[in-house]
Amino acid sequence: MPFVPPKGKEYDVMRADGRGLTPFRFTVVGTEKLATPAGEMQTLHIAKLRDGPEDKSTEHSGSPRERDFLPVRVLVVEKDGTSSDQVLTRIGK
């Protein structure tokens, strides 16, 4: 995910948190141009494969080449429908 572009159509990621390691499986959705406050960027769109209908939806769009897969957009939709949509606003120097 962040900072490392995927090598195949589907791939596994381990997330470490205070409870231990949690495996996630992601799939490559495709490429898309995103308009952001930092400018328009070509991105690689990936999505977490859900374990079931009660699982939340997670999508990432990263700038694959020129910015080392910098996260440009992260969208998380909880099982109750509430969402968090984070979009890149600027790139520091």
PDB file with one MODEL, atoms N, CA, C and O in Angstrom:
MODEL        1
ATOM      1  N   MET A   1       0.821  -1.169   0.000  1.00  0.00           N
ATOM      2  CA  MET A   1       0.000   0.000   0.000  1.00  0.00           C
ATOM      3  C   MET A   1       0.873   1.243   0.000  1.00  0.00           C
ATOM      4  O   MET A   1       1.605   1.466  -0.964  1.00  0.00           O
ATOM      5  N   PRO A   2       0.824   2.067   1.051  1.00  0.00           N
ATOM      6  CA  PRO A   2       1.563   3.321   0.978  1.00  0.00           C
ATOM      7  C   PRO A   2       3.029   3.126   0.643  1.00  0.00           C
ATOM      8  O   PRO A   2       3.716   2.317   1.267  1.00  0.00           O
ATOM      9  N   PHE A   3       3.497   3.857  -0.327  1.00  0.00           N
ATOM     10  CA  PHE A   3       4.885   3.970  -0.732  1.00  0.00           C
ATOM     11  C   PHE A   3       5.439   2.773  -1.489  1.00  0.00           C
ATOM     12  O   PHE A   3       6.590   2.818  -1.924  1.00  0.00           O
ATOM     13  N   VAL A   4       4.677   1.715  -1.662  1.00  0.00           N
ATOM     14  CA  VAL A   4       5.150   0.553  -2.422  1.00  0.00           C
ATOM     15  C   VAL A   4       4.053   0.128  -3.393  1.00  0.00           C
ATOM     16  O   VAL A   4       3.036  -0.418  -2.966  1.00  0.00           O
ATOM     17  N   PRO A   5       4.240   0.368  -4.694  1.00  0.00           N
ATOM     18  CA  PRO A   5       3.200  -0.047  -5.645  1.00  0.00           C
ATOM     19  C   PRO A   5       3.113  -1.569  -5.726  1.00  0.00           C
ATOM     20  O   PRO A   5       4.123  -2.254  -5.566  1.00  0.00           O
ATOM     21  N   PRO A   6       1.926  -2.101  -5.972  1.00  0.00           N
ATOM     22  CA  PRO A   6       1.762  -3.557  -6.070  1.00  0.00           C
ATOM     23  C   PRO A   6       2.443  -4.125  -7.295  1.00  0.00           C
ATOM     24  O   PRO A   6       2.621  -3.436  -8.300  1.00  0.00           O
ATOM     25  N   LYS A   7       2.821  -5.384  -7.203  1.00  0.00           N
ATOM     26  CA  LYS A   7       3.490  -6.060  -8.315  1.00  0.00           C
ATOM     27  C   LYS A   7       2.524  -6.890  -9.160  1.00  0.00           C
ATOM     28  O   LYS A   7       2.845  -7.237 -10.296  1.00  0.00           O
ATOM     29  N   GLY A   8       1.353  -7.212  -8.626  1.00  0.00           N
ATOM     30  CA  GLY A   8       0.383  -8.022  -9.360  1.00  0.00           C
ATOM     31  C   GLY A   8      -1.013  -7.450  -9.244  1.00  0.00           C
ATOM     32  O   GLY A   8      -1.199  -6.356  -8.710  1.00  0.00           O
ATOM     33  N   LYS A   9      -2.007  -8.189  -9.748  1.00  0.00           N
ATOM     34  CA  LYS A   9      -3.410  -7.748  -9.705  1.00  0.00           C
ATOM     35  C   LYS A   9      -3.974  -7.821  -8.286  1.00  0.00           C
ATOM     36  O   LYS A   9      -4.769  -6.967  -7.895  1.00  0.00           O
ATOM     37  N   GLU A  10      -3.580  -8.815  -7.525  1.00  0.00           N
ATOM     38  CA  GLU A  10      -3.986  -8.945  -6.124  1.00  0.00           C
ATOM     39  C   GLU A  10      -2.750  -9.195  -5.282  1.00  0.00           C
ATOM     40  O   GLU A  10      -1.782  -9.799  -5.743  1.00  0.00           O
ATOM     41  N   TYR A  11      -2.791  -8.724  -4.044  1.00  0.00           N
ATOM     42  CA  TYR A  11      -1.639  -8.914  -3.153  1.00  0.00           C
ATOM     43  C   TYR A  11      -2.076  -8.793  -1.703  1.00  0.00           C
ATOM     44  O   TYR A  11      -3.133  -8.236  -1.408  1.00  0.00           O
ATOM     45  N   ASP A  12      -1.251  -9.319  -0.796  1.00  0.00           N
ATOM     46  CA  ASP A  12      -1.541  -9.318   0.634  1.00  0.00           C
ATOM     47  C   ASP A  12      -0.680  -8.294   1.361  1.00  0.00           C
ATOM     48  O   ASP A  12       0.471  -8.048   1.002  1.00  0.00           O
ATOM     49  N   VAL A  13      -1.280  -7.704   2.399  1.00  0.00           N
ATOM     50  CA  VAL A  13      -0.595  -6.725   3.238  1.00  0.00           C
ATOM     51  C   VAL A  13      -0.860  -7.092   4.689  1.00  0.00           C
ATOM     52  O   VAL A  13      -1.974  -7.484   5.035  1.00  0.00           O
ATOM     53  N   MET A  14       0.146  -6.971   5.538  1.00  0.00           N
ATOM     54  CA  MET A  14      -0.025  -7.176   6.981  1.00  0.00           C
ATOM     55  C   MET A  14      -0.021  -5.816   7.659  1.00  0.00           C
ATOM     56  O   MET A  14       0.881  -5.009   7.437  1.00  0.00           O
ATOM     57  N   ARG A  15      -1.042  -5.559   8.496  1.00  0.00           N
ATOM     58  CA  ARG A  15      -1.107  -4.317   9.252  1.00  0.00           C
ATOM     59  C   ARG A  15      -0.781  -4.625  10.708  1.00  0.00           C
ATOM     60  O   ARG A  15      -1.349  -5.541  11.304  1.00  0.00           O
ATOM     61  N   ALA A  16       0.144  -3.847  11.274  1.00  0.00           N
ATOM     62  CA  ALA A  16       0.510  -4.002  12.682  1.00  0.00           C
ATOM     63  C   ALA A  16      -0.154  -2.887  13.479  1.00  0.00           C
ATOM     64  O   ALA A  16      -0.081  -1.714  13.114  1.00  0.00           O
ATOM     65  N   ASP A  17      -0.804  -3.273  14.574  1.00  0.00           N
ATOM     66  CA  ASP A  17      -1.363  -2.293  15.488  1.00  0.00           C
ATOM     67  C   ASP A  17      -1.230  -2.830  16.912  1.00  0.00           C
ATOM     68  O   ASP A  17      -0.542  -3.827  17.130  1.00  0.00           O
ATOM     69  N   GLY A  18      -1.863  -2.198  17.864  1.00  0.00           N
ATOM     70  CA  GLY A  18      -1.737  -2.601  19.271  1.00  0.00           C
ATOM     71  C   GLY A  18      -2.287  -3.977  19.568  1.00  0.00           C
ATOM     72  O   GLY A  18      -1.994  -4.538  20.624  1.00  0.00           O
ATOM     73  N   ARG A  19      -3.082  -4.542  18.661  1.00  0.00           N
ATOM     74  CA  ARG A  19      -3.668  -5.871  18.871  1.00  0.00           C
ATOM     75  C   ARG A  19      -2.894  -6.981  18.189  1.00  0.00           C
ATOM     76  O   ARG A  19      -3.187  -8.159  18.393  1.00  0.00           O
ATOM     77  N   GLY A  20      -1.901  -6.617  17.375  1.00  0.00           N
ATOM     78  CA  GLY A  20      -1.119  -7.630  16.672  1.00  0.00           C
ATOM     79  C   GLY A  20      -1.079  -7.376  15.185  1.00  0.00           C
ATOM     80  O   GLY A  20      -1.167  -6.230  14.743  1.00  0.00           O
ATOM     81  N   LEU A  21      -0.945  -8.447  14.401  1.00  0.00           N
ATOM     82  CA  LEU A  21      -0.884  -8.360  12.941  1.00  0.00           C
ATOM     83  C   LEU A  21      -2.218  -8.795  12.335  1.00  0.00           C
ATOM     84  O   LEU A  21      -2.795  -9.805  12.739  1.00  0.00           O
ATOM     85  N   THR A  22      -2.697  -8.024  11.367  1.00  0.00           N
ATOM     86  CA  THR A  22      -3.949  -8.342  10.685  1.00  0.00           C
ATOM     87  C   THR A  22      -3.682  -8.406   9.189  1.00  0.00           C
ATOM     88  O   THR A  22      -3.176  -7.446   8.608  1.00  0.00           O
ATOM     89  N   PRO A  23      -4.023  -9.542   8.552  1.00  0.00           N
ATOM     90  CA  PRO A  23      -3.807  -9.648   7.102  1.00  0.00           C
ATOM     91  C   PRO A  23      -4.945  -8.991   6.320  1.00  0.00           C
ATOM     92  O   PRO A  23      -6.107  -9.070   6.718  1.00  0.00           O
ATOM     93  N   PHE A  24      -4.603  -8.348   5.215  1.00  0.00           N
ATOM     94  CA  PHE A  24      -5.576  -7.757   4.298  1.00  0.00           C
ATOM     95  C   PHE A  24      -5.195  -8.153   2.882  1.00  0.00           C
ATOM     96  O   PHE A  24      -4.014  -8.327   2.580  1.00  0.00           O
ATOM     97  N   ARG A  25      -6.185  -8.297   2.014  1.00  0.00           N
ATOM     98  CA  ARG A  25      -5.947  -8.605   0.604  1.00  0.00           C
ATOM     99  C   ARG A  25      -6.490  -7.435  -0.218  1.00  0.00           C
ATOM    100  O   ARG A  25      -7.626  -6.998  -0.029  1.00  0.00           O
ATOM    101  N   PHE A  26      -5.660  -6.942  -1.128  1.00  0.00           N
ATOM    102  CA  PHE A  26      -6.017  -5.820  -1.986  1.00  0.00           C
ATOM    103  C   PHE A  26      -6.021  -6.247  -3.441  1.00  0.00           C
ATOM    104  O   PHE A  26      -5.349  -7.205  -3.824  1.00  0.00           O
ATOM    105  N   THR A  27      -6.789  -5.523  -4.249  1.00  0.00           N
ATOM    106  CA  THR A  27      -6.822  -5.742  -5.690  1.00  0.00           C
ATOM    107  C   THR A  27      -6.595  -4.407  -6.399  1.00  0.00           C
ATOM    108  O   THR A  27      -6.991  -3.352  -5.902  1.00  0.00           O
ATOM    109  N   VAL A  28      -5.964  -4.469  -7.545  1.00  0.00           N
ATOM    110  CA  VAL A  28      -5.752  -3.272  -8.352  1.00  0.00           C
ATOM    111  C   VAL A  28      -7.024  -3.015  -9.152  1.00  0.00           C
ATOM    112  O   VAL A  28      -7.458  -3.875  -9.919  1.00  0.00           O
ATOM    113  N   VAL A  29      -7.623  -1.838  -8.979  1.00  0.00           N
ATOM    114  CA  VAL A  29      -8.840  -1.455  -9.694  1.00  0.00           C
ATOM    115  C   VAL A  29      -8.478  -0.900 -11.066  1.00  0.00           C
ATOM    116  O   VAL A  29      -9.138  -1.210 -12.059  1.00  0.00           O
ATOM    117  N   GLY A  30      -7.439  -0.085 -11.123  1.00  0.00           N
ATOM    118  CA  GLY A  30      -6.998   0.497 -12.381  1.00  0.00           C
ATOM    119  C   GLY A  30      -6.334   1.837 -12.143  1.00  0.00           C
ATOM    120  O   GLY A  30      -6.031   2.195 -11.004  1.00  0.00           O
ATOM    121  N   THR A  31      -6.108   2.579 -13.217  1.00  0.00           N
ATOM    122  CA  THR A  31      -5.510   3.905 -13.095  1.00  0.00           C
ATOM    123  C   THR A  31      -6.592   4.957 -13.271  1.00  0.00           C
ATOM    124  O   THR A  31      -7.603   4.722 -13.933  1.00  0.00           O
ATOM    125  N   GLU A  32      -6.366   6.125 -12.669  1.00  0.00           N
ATOM    126  CA  GLU A  32      -7.307   7.224 -12.805  1.00  0.00           C
ATOM    127  C   GLU A  32      -6.595   8.537 -12.525  1.00  0.00           C
ATOM    128  O   GLU A  32      -5.630   8.586 -11.762  1.00  0.00           O
ATOM    129  N   LYS A  33      -7.084   9.600 -13.152  1.00  0.00           N
ATOM    130  CA  LYS A  33      -6.579  10.939 -12.867  1.00  0.00           C
ATOM    131  C   LYS A  33      -7.448  11.535 -11.775  1.00  0.00           C
ATOM    132  O   LYS A  33      -8.676  11.506 -11.858  1.00  0.00           O
ATOM    133  N   LEU A  34      -6.798  12.079 -10.747  1.00  0.00           N
ATOM    134  CA  LEU A  34      -7.531  12.725  -9.665  1.00  0.00           C
ATOM    135  C   LEU A  34      -7.165  14.198  -9.618  1.00  0.00           C
ATOM    136  O   LEU A  34      -5.990  14.558  -9.679  1.00  0.00           O
ATOM    137  N   ALA A  35      -8.174  15.041  -9.509  1.00  0.00           N
ATOM    138  CA  ALA A  35      -7.956  16.469  -9.308  1.00  0.00           C
ATOM    139  C   ALA A  35      -7.885  16.709  -7.805  1.00  0.00           C
ATOM    140  O   ALA A  35      -8.824  16.382  -7.081  1.00  0.00           O
ATOM    141  N   THR A  36      -6.787  17.274  -7.335  1.00  0.00           N
ATOM    142  CA  THR A  36      -6.596  17.551  -5.913  1.00  0.00           C
ATOM    143  C   THR A  36      -6.183  19.011  -5.750  1.00  0.00           C
ATOM    144  O   THR A  36      -5.814  19.653  -6.733  1.00  0.00           O
ATOM    145  N   PRO A  37      -6.236  19.544  -4.543  1.00  0.00           N
ATOM    146  CA  PRO A  37      -5.723  20.893  -4.317  1.00  0.00           C
ATOM    147  C   PRO A  37      -4.238  21.024  -4.676  1.00  0.00           C
ATOM    148  O   PRO A  37      -3.761  22.129  -4.930  1.00  0.00           O
ATOM    149  N   ALA A  38      -3.510  19.909  -4.699  1.00  0.00           N
ATOM    150  CA  ALA A  38      -2.089  19.921  -5.060  1.00  0.00           C
ATOM    151  C   ALA A  38      -1.884  19.793  -6.571  1.00  0.00           C
ATOM    152  O   ALA A  38      -0.748  19.785  -7.043  1.00  0.00           O
ATOM    153  N   GLY A  39      -2.981  19.694  -7.331  1.00  0.00           N
ATOM    154  CA  GLY A  39      -2.903  19.548  -8.777  1.00  0.00           C
ATOM    155  C   GLY A  39      -3.478  18.216  -9.228  1.00  0.00           C
ATOM    156  O   GLY A  39      -3.809  17.359  -8.409  1.00  0.00           O
ATOM    157  N   GLU A  40      -3.595  18.051 -10.542  1.00  0.00           N
ATOM    158  CA  GLU A  40      -4.105  16.804 -11.113  1.00  0.00           C
ATOM    159  C   GLU A  40      -2.992  15.766 -11.130  1.00  0.00           C
ATOM    160  O   GLU A  40      -1.862  16.065 -11.515  1.00  0.00           O
ATOM    161  N   MET A  41      -3.316  14.538 -10.709  1.00  0.00           N
ATOM    162  CA  MET A  41      -2.306  13.480 -10.641  1.00  0.00           C
ATOM    163  C   MET A  41      -2.841  12.185 -11.215  1.00  0.00           C
ATOM    164  O   MET A  41      -3.989  11.813 -10.973  1.00  0.00           O
ATOM    165  N   GLN A  42      -2.009  11.505 -11.972  1.00  0.00           N
ATOM    166  CA  GLN A  42      -2.317  10.156 -12.440  1.00  0.00           C
ATOM    167  C   GLN A  42      -2.074   9.222 -11.267  1.00  0.00           C
ATOM    168  O   GLN A  42      -1.003   9.266 -10.661  1.00  0.00           O
ATOM    169  N   THR A  43      -3.047   8.373 -10.930  1.00  0.00           N
ATOM    170  CA  THR A  43      -2.910   7.496  -9.761  1.00  0.00           C
ATOM    171  C   THR A  43      -3.214   6.045 -10.116  1.00  0.00           C
ATOM    172  O   THR A  43      -3.830   5.750 -11.140  1.00  0.00           O
ATOM    173  N   LEU A  44      -2.770   5.161  -9.251  1.00  0.00           N
ATOM    174  CA  LEU A  44      -3.129   3.749  -9.304  1.00  0.00           C
ATOM    175  C   LEU A  44      -4.140   3.524  -8.190  1.00  0.00           C
ATOM    176  O   LEU A  44      -3.841   3.755  -7.019  1.00  0.00           O
ATOM    177  N   HIS A  45      -5.341   3.070  -8.554  1.00  0.00           N
ATOM    178  CA  HIS A  45      -6.445   2.890  -7.613  1.00  0.00           C
ATOM    179  C   HIS A  45      -6.463   1.427  -7.169  1.00  0.00           C
ATOM    180  O   HIS A  45      -6.543   0.520  -7.997  1.00  0.00           O
ATOM    181  N   ILE A  46      -6.388   1.206  -5.843  1.00  0.00           N
ATOM    182  CA  ILE A  46      -6.451  -0.146  -5.283  1.00  0.00           C
ATOM    183  C   ILE A  46      -7.565  -0.200  -4.244  1.00  0.00           C
ATOM    184  O   ILE A  46      -7.913   0.823  -3.654  1.00  0.00           O
ATOM    185  N   ALA A  47      -8.123  -1.379  -4.019  1.00  0.00           N
ATOM    186  CA  ALA A  47      -9.215  -1.542  -3.060  1.00  0.00           C
ATOM    187  C   ALA A  47      -8.998  -2.807  -2.239  1.00  0.00           C
ATOM    188  O   ALA A  47      -8.534  -3.828  -2.747  1.00  0.00           O
ATOM    189  N   LYS A  48      -9.343  -2.714  -0.963  1.00  0.00           N
ATOM    190  CA  LYS A  48      -9.269  -3.874  -0.070  1.00  0.00           C
ATOM    191  C   LYS A  48     -10.422  -4.812  -0.402  1.00  0.00           C
ATOM    192  O   LYS A  48     -11.568  -4.381  -0.523  1.00  0.00           O
ATOM    193  N   LEU A  49     -10.114  -6.083  -0.545  1.00  0.00           N
ATOM    194  CA  LEU A  49     -11.168  -7.077  -0.755  1.00  0.00           C
ATOM    195  C   LEU A  49     -11.862  -7.294   0.587  1.00  0.00           C
ATOM    196  O   LEU A  49     -11.209  -7.577   1.591  1.00  0.00           O
ATOM    197  N   ARG A  50     -13.168  -7.162   0.599  1.00  0.00           N
ATOM    198  CA  ARG A  50     -13.926  -7.275   1.839  1.00  0.00           C
ATOM    199  C   ARG A  50     -14.090  -8.728   2.235  1.00  0.00           C
ATOM    200  O   ARG A  50     -14.247  -9.604   1.385  1.00  0.00           O
ATOM    201  N   ASP A  51     -14.053  -8.976   3.548  1.00  0.00           N
ATOM    202  CA  ASP A  51     -14.223 -10.330   4.072  1.00  0.00           C
ATOM    203  C   ASP A  51     -15.687 -10.750   4.098  1.00  0.00           C
ATOM    204  O   ASP A  51     -15.997 -11.938   4.189  1.00  0.00           O
ATOM    205  N   GLY A  52     -16.587  -9.771   4.018  1.00  0.00           N
ATOM    206  CA  GLY A  52     -18.023 -10.038   4.032  1.00  0.00           C
ATOM    207  C   GLY A  52     -18.774  -8.725   4.003  1.00  0.00           C
ATOM    208  O   GLY A  52     -18.154  -7.662   4.018  1.00  0.00           O
ATOM    209  N   PRO A  53     -20.109  -8.774   3.959  1.00  0.00           N
ATOM    210  CA  PRO A  53     -20.893  -7.537   3.863  1.00  0.00           C
ATOM    211  C   PRO A  53     -20.745  -6.626   5.082  1.00  0.00           C
ATOM    212  O   PRO A  53     -20.988  -5.424   4.980  1.00  0.00           O
ATOM    213  N   GLU A  54     -20.357  -7.169   6.217  1.00  0.00           N
ATOM    214  CA  GLU A  54     -20.192  -6.363   7.428  1.00  0.00           C
ATOM    215  C   GLU A  54     -18.818  -5.693   7.505  1.00  0.00           C
ATOM    216  O   GLU A  54     -18.585  -4.853   8.374  1.00  0.00           O
ATOM    217  N   ASP A  55     -17.920  -6.059   6.608  1.00  0.00           N
ATOM    218  CA  ASP A  55     -16.566  -5.500   6.587  1.00  0.00           C
ATOM    219  C   ASP A  55     -16.575  -4.116   5.946  1.00  0.00           C
ATOM    220  O   ASP A  55     -17.321  -3.871   4.998  1.00  0.00           O
ATOM    221  N   LYS A  56     -15.738  -3.208   6.469  1.00  0.00           N
ATOM    222  CA  LYS A  56     -15.676  -1.871   5.881  1.00  0.00           C
ATOM    223  C   LYS A  56     -14.943  -1.899   4.550  1.00  0.00           C
ATOM    224  O   LYS A  56     -14.162  -2.809   4.271  1.00  0.00           O
ATOM    225  N   SER A  57     -15.208  -0.892   3.739  1.00  0.00           N
ATOM    226  CA  SER A  57     -14.590  -0.745   2.432  1.00  0.00           C
ATOM    227  C   SER A  57     -13.415   0.224   2.547  1.00  0.00           C
ATOM    228  O   SER A  57     -13.550   1.287   3.153  1.00  0.00           O
ATOM    229  N   THR A  58     -12.274  -0.130   1.977  1.00  0.00           N
ATOM    230  CA  THR A  58     -11.099   0.736   2.004  1.00  0.00           C
ATOM    231  C   THR A  58     -10.513   0.820   0.606  1.00  0.00           C
ATOM    232  O   THR A  58     -10.266  -0.202  -0.035  1.00  0.00           O
ATOM    233  N   GLU A  59     -10.288   2.055   0.130  1.00  0.00           N
ATOM    234  CA  GLU A  59      -9.696   2.269  -1.186  1.00  0.00           C
ATOM    235  C   GLU A  59      -8.560   3.270  -1.067  1.00  0.00           C
ATOM    236  O   GLU A  59      -8.634   4.215  -0.282  1.00  0.00           O
ATOM    237  N   HIS A  60      -7.509   3.059  -1.851  1.00  0.00           N
ATOM    238  CA  HIS A  60      -6.350   3.945  -1.881  1.00  0.00           C
ATOM    239  C   HIS A  60      -6.055   4.294  -3.337  1.00  0.00           C
ATOM    240  O   HIS A  60      -6.183   3.455  -4.228  1.00  0.00           O
ATOM    241  N   SER A  61      -5.661   5.534  -3.561  1.00  0.00           N
ATOM    242  CA  SER A  61      -5.159   5.940  -4.870  1.00  0.00           C
ATOM    243  C   SER A  61      -3.797   6.564  -4.639  1.00  0.00           C
ATOM    244  O   SER A  61      -3.674   7.533  -3.890  1.00  0.00           O
ATOM    245  N   GLY A  62      -2.783   6.020  -5.272  1.00  0.00           N
ATOM    246  CA  GLY A  62      -1.423   6.514  -5.087  1.00  0.00           C
ATOM    247  C   GLY A  62      -0.792   6.904  -6.400  1.00  0.00           C
ATOM    248  O   GLY A  62      -1.113   6.341  -7.447  1.00  0.00           O
ATOM    249  N   SER A  63       0.098   7.860  -6.342  1.00  0.00           N
ATOM    250  CA  SER A  63       0.832   8.309  -7.523  1.00  0.00           C
ATOM    251  C   SER A  63       1.986   7.346  -7.741  1.00  0.00           C
ATOM    252  O   SER A  63       2.989   7.440  -7.034  1.00  0.00           O
ATOM    253  N   PRO A  64       1.885   6.418  -8.694  1.00  0.00           N
ATOM    254  CA  PRO A  64       2.785   5.277  -8.765  1.00  0.00           C
ATOM    255  C   PRO A  64       4.239   5.533  -9.130  1.00  0.00           C
ATOM    256  O   PRO A  64       5.117   4.856  -8.594  1.00  0.00           O
ATOM    257  N   ARG A  65       4.531   6.462 -10.001  1.00  0.00           N
ATOM    258  CA  ARG A  65       5.920   6.552 -10.459  1.00  0.00           C
ATOM    259  C   ARG A  65       6.644   7.788  -9.943  1.00  0.00           C
ATOM    260  O   ARG A  65       7.631   7.685  -9.214  1.00  0.00           O
ATOM    261  N   GLU A  66       6.154   8.935 -10.320  1.00  0.00           N
ATOM    262  CA  GLU A  66       6.902  10.159 -10.049  1.00  0.00           C
ATOM    263  C   GLU A  66       6.977  10.521  -8.577  1.00  0.00           C
ATOM    264  O   GLU A  66       7.811  11.342  -8.197  1.00  0.00           O
ATOM    265  N   ARG A  67       6.138   9.938  -7.737  1.00  0.00           N
ATOM    266  CA  ARG A  67       6.139  10.291  -6.318  1.00  0.00           C
ATOM    267  C   ARG A  67       6.226   9.067  -5.400  1.00  0.00           C
ATOM    268  O   ARG A  67       5.761   9.122  -4.261  1.00  0.00           O
ATOM    269  N   ASP A  68       6.803   7.982  -5.869  1.00  0.00           N
ATOM    270  CA  ASP A  68       7.001   6.778  -5.045  1.00  0.00           C
ATOM    271  C   ASP A  68       5.721   6.273  -4.392  1.00  0.00           C
ATOM    272  O   ASP A  68       5.723   5.900  -3.219  1.00  0.00           O
ATOM    273  N   PHE A  69       4.628   6.261  -5.152  1.00  0.00           N
ATOM    274  CA  PHE A  69       3.319   5.775  -4.705  1.00  0.00           C
ATOM    275  C   PHE A  69       2.786   6.547  -3.492  1.00  0.00           C
ATOM    276  O   PHE A  69       2.167   5.980  -2.591  1.00  0.00           O
ATOM    277  N   LEU A  70       3.047   7.848  -3.500  1.00  0.00           N
ATOM    278  CA  LEU A  70       2.538   8.739  -2.469  1.00  0.00           C
ATOM    279  C   LEU A  70       1.016   8.631  -2.409  1.00  0.00           C
ATOM    280  O   LEU A  70       0.362   8.735  -3.446  1.00  0.00           O
ATOM    281  N   PRO A  71       0.430   8.425  -1.222  1.00  0.00           N
ATOM    282  CA  PRO A  71      -1.030   8.365  -1.139  1.00  0.00           C
ATOM    283  C   PRO A  71      -1.649   9.690  -1.567  1.00  0.00           C
ATOM    284  O   PRO A  71      -1.314  10.740  -1.018  1.00  0.00           O
ATOM    285  N   VAL A  72      -2.548   9.644  -2.539  1.00  0.00           N
ATOM    286  CA  VAL A  72      -3.224  10.841  -3.048  1.00  0.00           C
ATOM    287  C   VAL A  72      -4.650  10.895  -2.496  1.00  0.00           C
ATOM    288  O   VAL A  72      -5.164  11.974  -2.199  1.00  0.00           O
ATOM    289  N   ARG A  73      -5.283   9.733  -2.360  1.00  0.00           N
ATOM    290  CA  ARG A  73      -6.625   9.666  -1.786  1.00  0.00           C
ATOM    291  C   ARG A  73      -6.779   8.367  -1.008  1.00  0.00           C
ATOM    292  O   ARG A  73      -6.336   7.309  -1.455  1.00  0.00           O
ATOM    293  N   VAL A  74      -7.414   8.454   0.166  1.00  0.00           N
ATOM    294  CA  VAL A  74      -7.760   7.280   0.967  1.00  0.00           C
ATOM    295  C   VAL A  74      -9.232   7.423   1.347  1.00  0.00           C
ATOM    296  O   VAL A  74      -9.618   8.396   1.996  1.00  0.00           O
ATOM    297  N   LEU A  75     -10.045   6.461   0.946  1.00  0.00           N
ATOM    298  CA  LEU A  75     -11.474   6.458   1.234  1.00  0.00           C
ATOM    299  C   LEU A  75     -11.799   5.220   2.057  1.00  0.00           C
ATOM    300  O   LEU A  75     -11.509   4.098   1.644  1.00  0.00           O
ATOM    301  N   VAL A  76     -12.402   5.430   3.225  1.00  0.00           N
ATOM    302  CA  VAL A  76     -12.829   4.326   4.082  1.00  0.00           C
ATOM    303  C   VAL A  76     -14.325   4.493   4.336  1.00  0.00           C
ATOM    304  O   VAL A  76     -14.766   5.550   4.786  1.00  0.00           O
ATOM    305  N   VAL A  77     -15.103   3.452   4.048  1.00  0.00           N
ATOM    306  CA  VAL A  77     -16.541   3.462   4.321  1.00  0.00           C
ATOM    307  C   VAL A  77     -16.815   2.369   5.357  1.00  0.00           C
ATOM    308  O   VAL A  77     -16.600   1.183   5.107  1.00  0.00           O
ATOM    309  N   GLU A  78     -17.293   2.801   6.522  1.00  0.00           N
ATOM    310  CA  GLU A  78     -17.593   1.867   7.611  1.00  0.00           C
ATOM    311  C   GLU A  78     -18.848   1.060   7.291  1.00  0.00           C
ATOM    312  O   GLU A  78     -19.616   1.417   6.398  1.00  0.00           O
ATOM    313  N   LYS A  79     -19.048  -0.039   8.034  1.00  0.00           N
ATOM    314  CA  LYS A  79     -20.196  -0.901   7.765  1.00  0.00           C
ATOM    315  C   LYS A  79     -21.532  -0.194   7.998  1.00  0.00           C
ATOM    316  O   LYS A  79     -22.552  -0.616   7.454  1.00  0.00           O
ATOM    317  N   ASP A  80     -21.540   0.888   8.810  1.00  0.00           N
ATOM    318  CA  ASP A  80     -22.781   1.638   9.030  1.00  0.00           C
ATOM    319  C   ASP A  80     -22.992   2.728   7.973  1.00  0.00           C
ATOM    320  O   ASP A  80     -23.979   3.462   8.033  1.00  0.00           O
ATOM    321  N   GLY A  81     -22.069   2.838   7.001  1.00  0.00           N
ATOM    322  CA  GLY A  81     -22.210   3.798   5.914  1.00  0.00           C
ATOM    323  C   GLY A  81     -21.455   5.105   6.106  1.00  0.00           C
ATOM    324  O   GLY A  81     -21.312   5.872   5.154  1.00  0.00           O
ATOM    325  N   THR A  82     -20.965   5.378   7.324  1.00  0.00           N
ATOM    326  CA  THR A  82     -20.183   6.597   7.513  1.00  0.00           C
ATOM    327  C   THR A  82     -18.851   6.454   6.796  1.00  0.00           C
ATOM    328  O   THR A  82     -18.306   5.356   6.681  1.00  0.00           O
ATOM    329  N   SER A  83     -18.327   7.594   6.308  1.00  0.00           N
ATOM    330  CA  SER A  83     -17.103   7.502   5.524  1.00  0.00           C
ATOM    331  C   SER A  83     -16.092   8.566   5.929  1.00  0.00           C
ATOM    332  O   SER A  83     -16.429   9.598   6.510  1.00  0.00           O
ATOM    333  N   SER A  84     -14.850   8.274   5.602  1.00  0.00           N
ATOM    334  CA  SER A  84     -13.732   9.196   5.761  1.00  0.00           C
ATOM    335  C   SER A  84     -13.033   9.245   4.409  1.00  0.00           C
ATOM    336  O   SER A  84     -12.577   8.219   3.903  1.00  0.00           O
ATOM    337  N   ASP A  85     -12.948  10.436   3.823  1.00  0.00           N
ATOM    338  CA  ASP A  85     -12.349  10.606   2.504  1.00  0.00           C
ATOM    339  C   ASP A  85     -11.221  11.625   2.627  1.00  0.00           C
ATOM    340  O   ASP A  85     -11.475  12.819   2.790  1.00  0.00           O
ATOM    341  N   GLN A  86      -9.993  11.166   2.550  1.00  0.00           N
ATOM    342  CA  GLN A  86      -8.832  12.039   2.690  1.00  0.00           C
ATOM    343  C   GLN A  86      -8.177  12.217   1.328  1.00  0.00           C
ATOM    344  O   GLN A  86      -7.890  11.244   0.630  1.00  0.00           O
ATOM    345  N   VAL A  87      -7.941  13.493   0.954  1.00  0.00           N
ATOM    346  CA  VAL A  87      -7.346  13.816  -0.336  1.00  0.00           C
ATOM    347  C   VAL A  87      -6.122  14.697  -0.108  1.00  0.00           C
ATOM    348  O   VAL A  87      -6.151  15.620   0.706  1.00  0.00           O
ATOM    349  N   LEU A  88      -5.062  14.406  -0.825  1.00  0.00           N
ATOM    350  CA  LEU A  88      -3.820  15.166  -0.751  1.00  0.00           C
ATOM    351  C   LEU A  88      -4.084  16.642  -1.032  1.00  0.00           C
ATOM    352  O   LEU A  88      -4.754  16.981  -2.008  1.00  0.00           O
ATOM    353  N   THR A  89      -3.559  17.522  -0.176  1.00  0.00           N
ATOM    354  CA  THR A  89      -3.753  18.965  -0.397  1.00  0.00           C
ATOM    355  C   THR A  89      -2.481  19.664  -0.838  1.00  0.00           C
ATOM    356  O   THR A  89      -2.541  20.658  -1.561  1.00  0.00           O
ATOM    357  N   ARG A  90      -1.326  19.158  -0.412  1.00  0.00           N
ATOM    358  CA  ARG A  90      -0.063  19.760  -0.846  1.00  0.00           C
ATOM    359  C   ARG A  90       1.053  18.765  -0.643  1.00  0.00           C
ATOM    360  O   ARG A  90       0.929  17.809   0.123  1.00  0.00           O
ATOM    361  N   ILE A  91       2.157  19.007  -1.348  1.00  0.00           N
ATOM    362  CA  ILE A  91       3.355  18.173  -1.225  1.00  0.00           C
ATOM    363  C   ILE A  91       4.475  19.091  -0.740  1.00  0.00           C
ATOM    364  O   ILE A  91       4.830  20.062  -1.409  1.00  0.00           O
ATOM    365  N   GLY A  92       5.026  18.773   0.430  1.00  0.00           N
ATOM    366  CA  GLY A  92       6.095  19.592   0.995  1.00  0.00           C
ATOM    367  C   GLY A  92       7.403  19.403   0.263  1.00  0.00           C
ATOM    368  O   GLY A  92       7.603  18.417  -0.446  1.00  0.00           O
ATOM    369  N   LYS A  93       8.288  20.361   0.444  1.00  0.00           N
ATOM    370  CA  LYS A  93       9.609  20.280  -0.214  1.00  0.00           C
ATOM    371  C   LYS A  93      10.687  20.155   0.819  1.00  0.00           C
ATOM    372  O   LYS A  93      11.866  20.073   0.474  1.00  0.00           O
TER     373      LYS A  93
ENDMDL
END
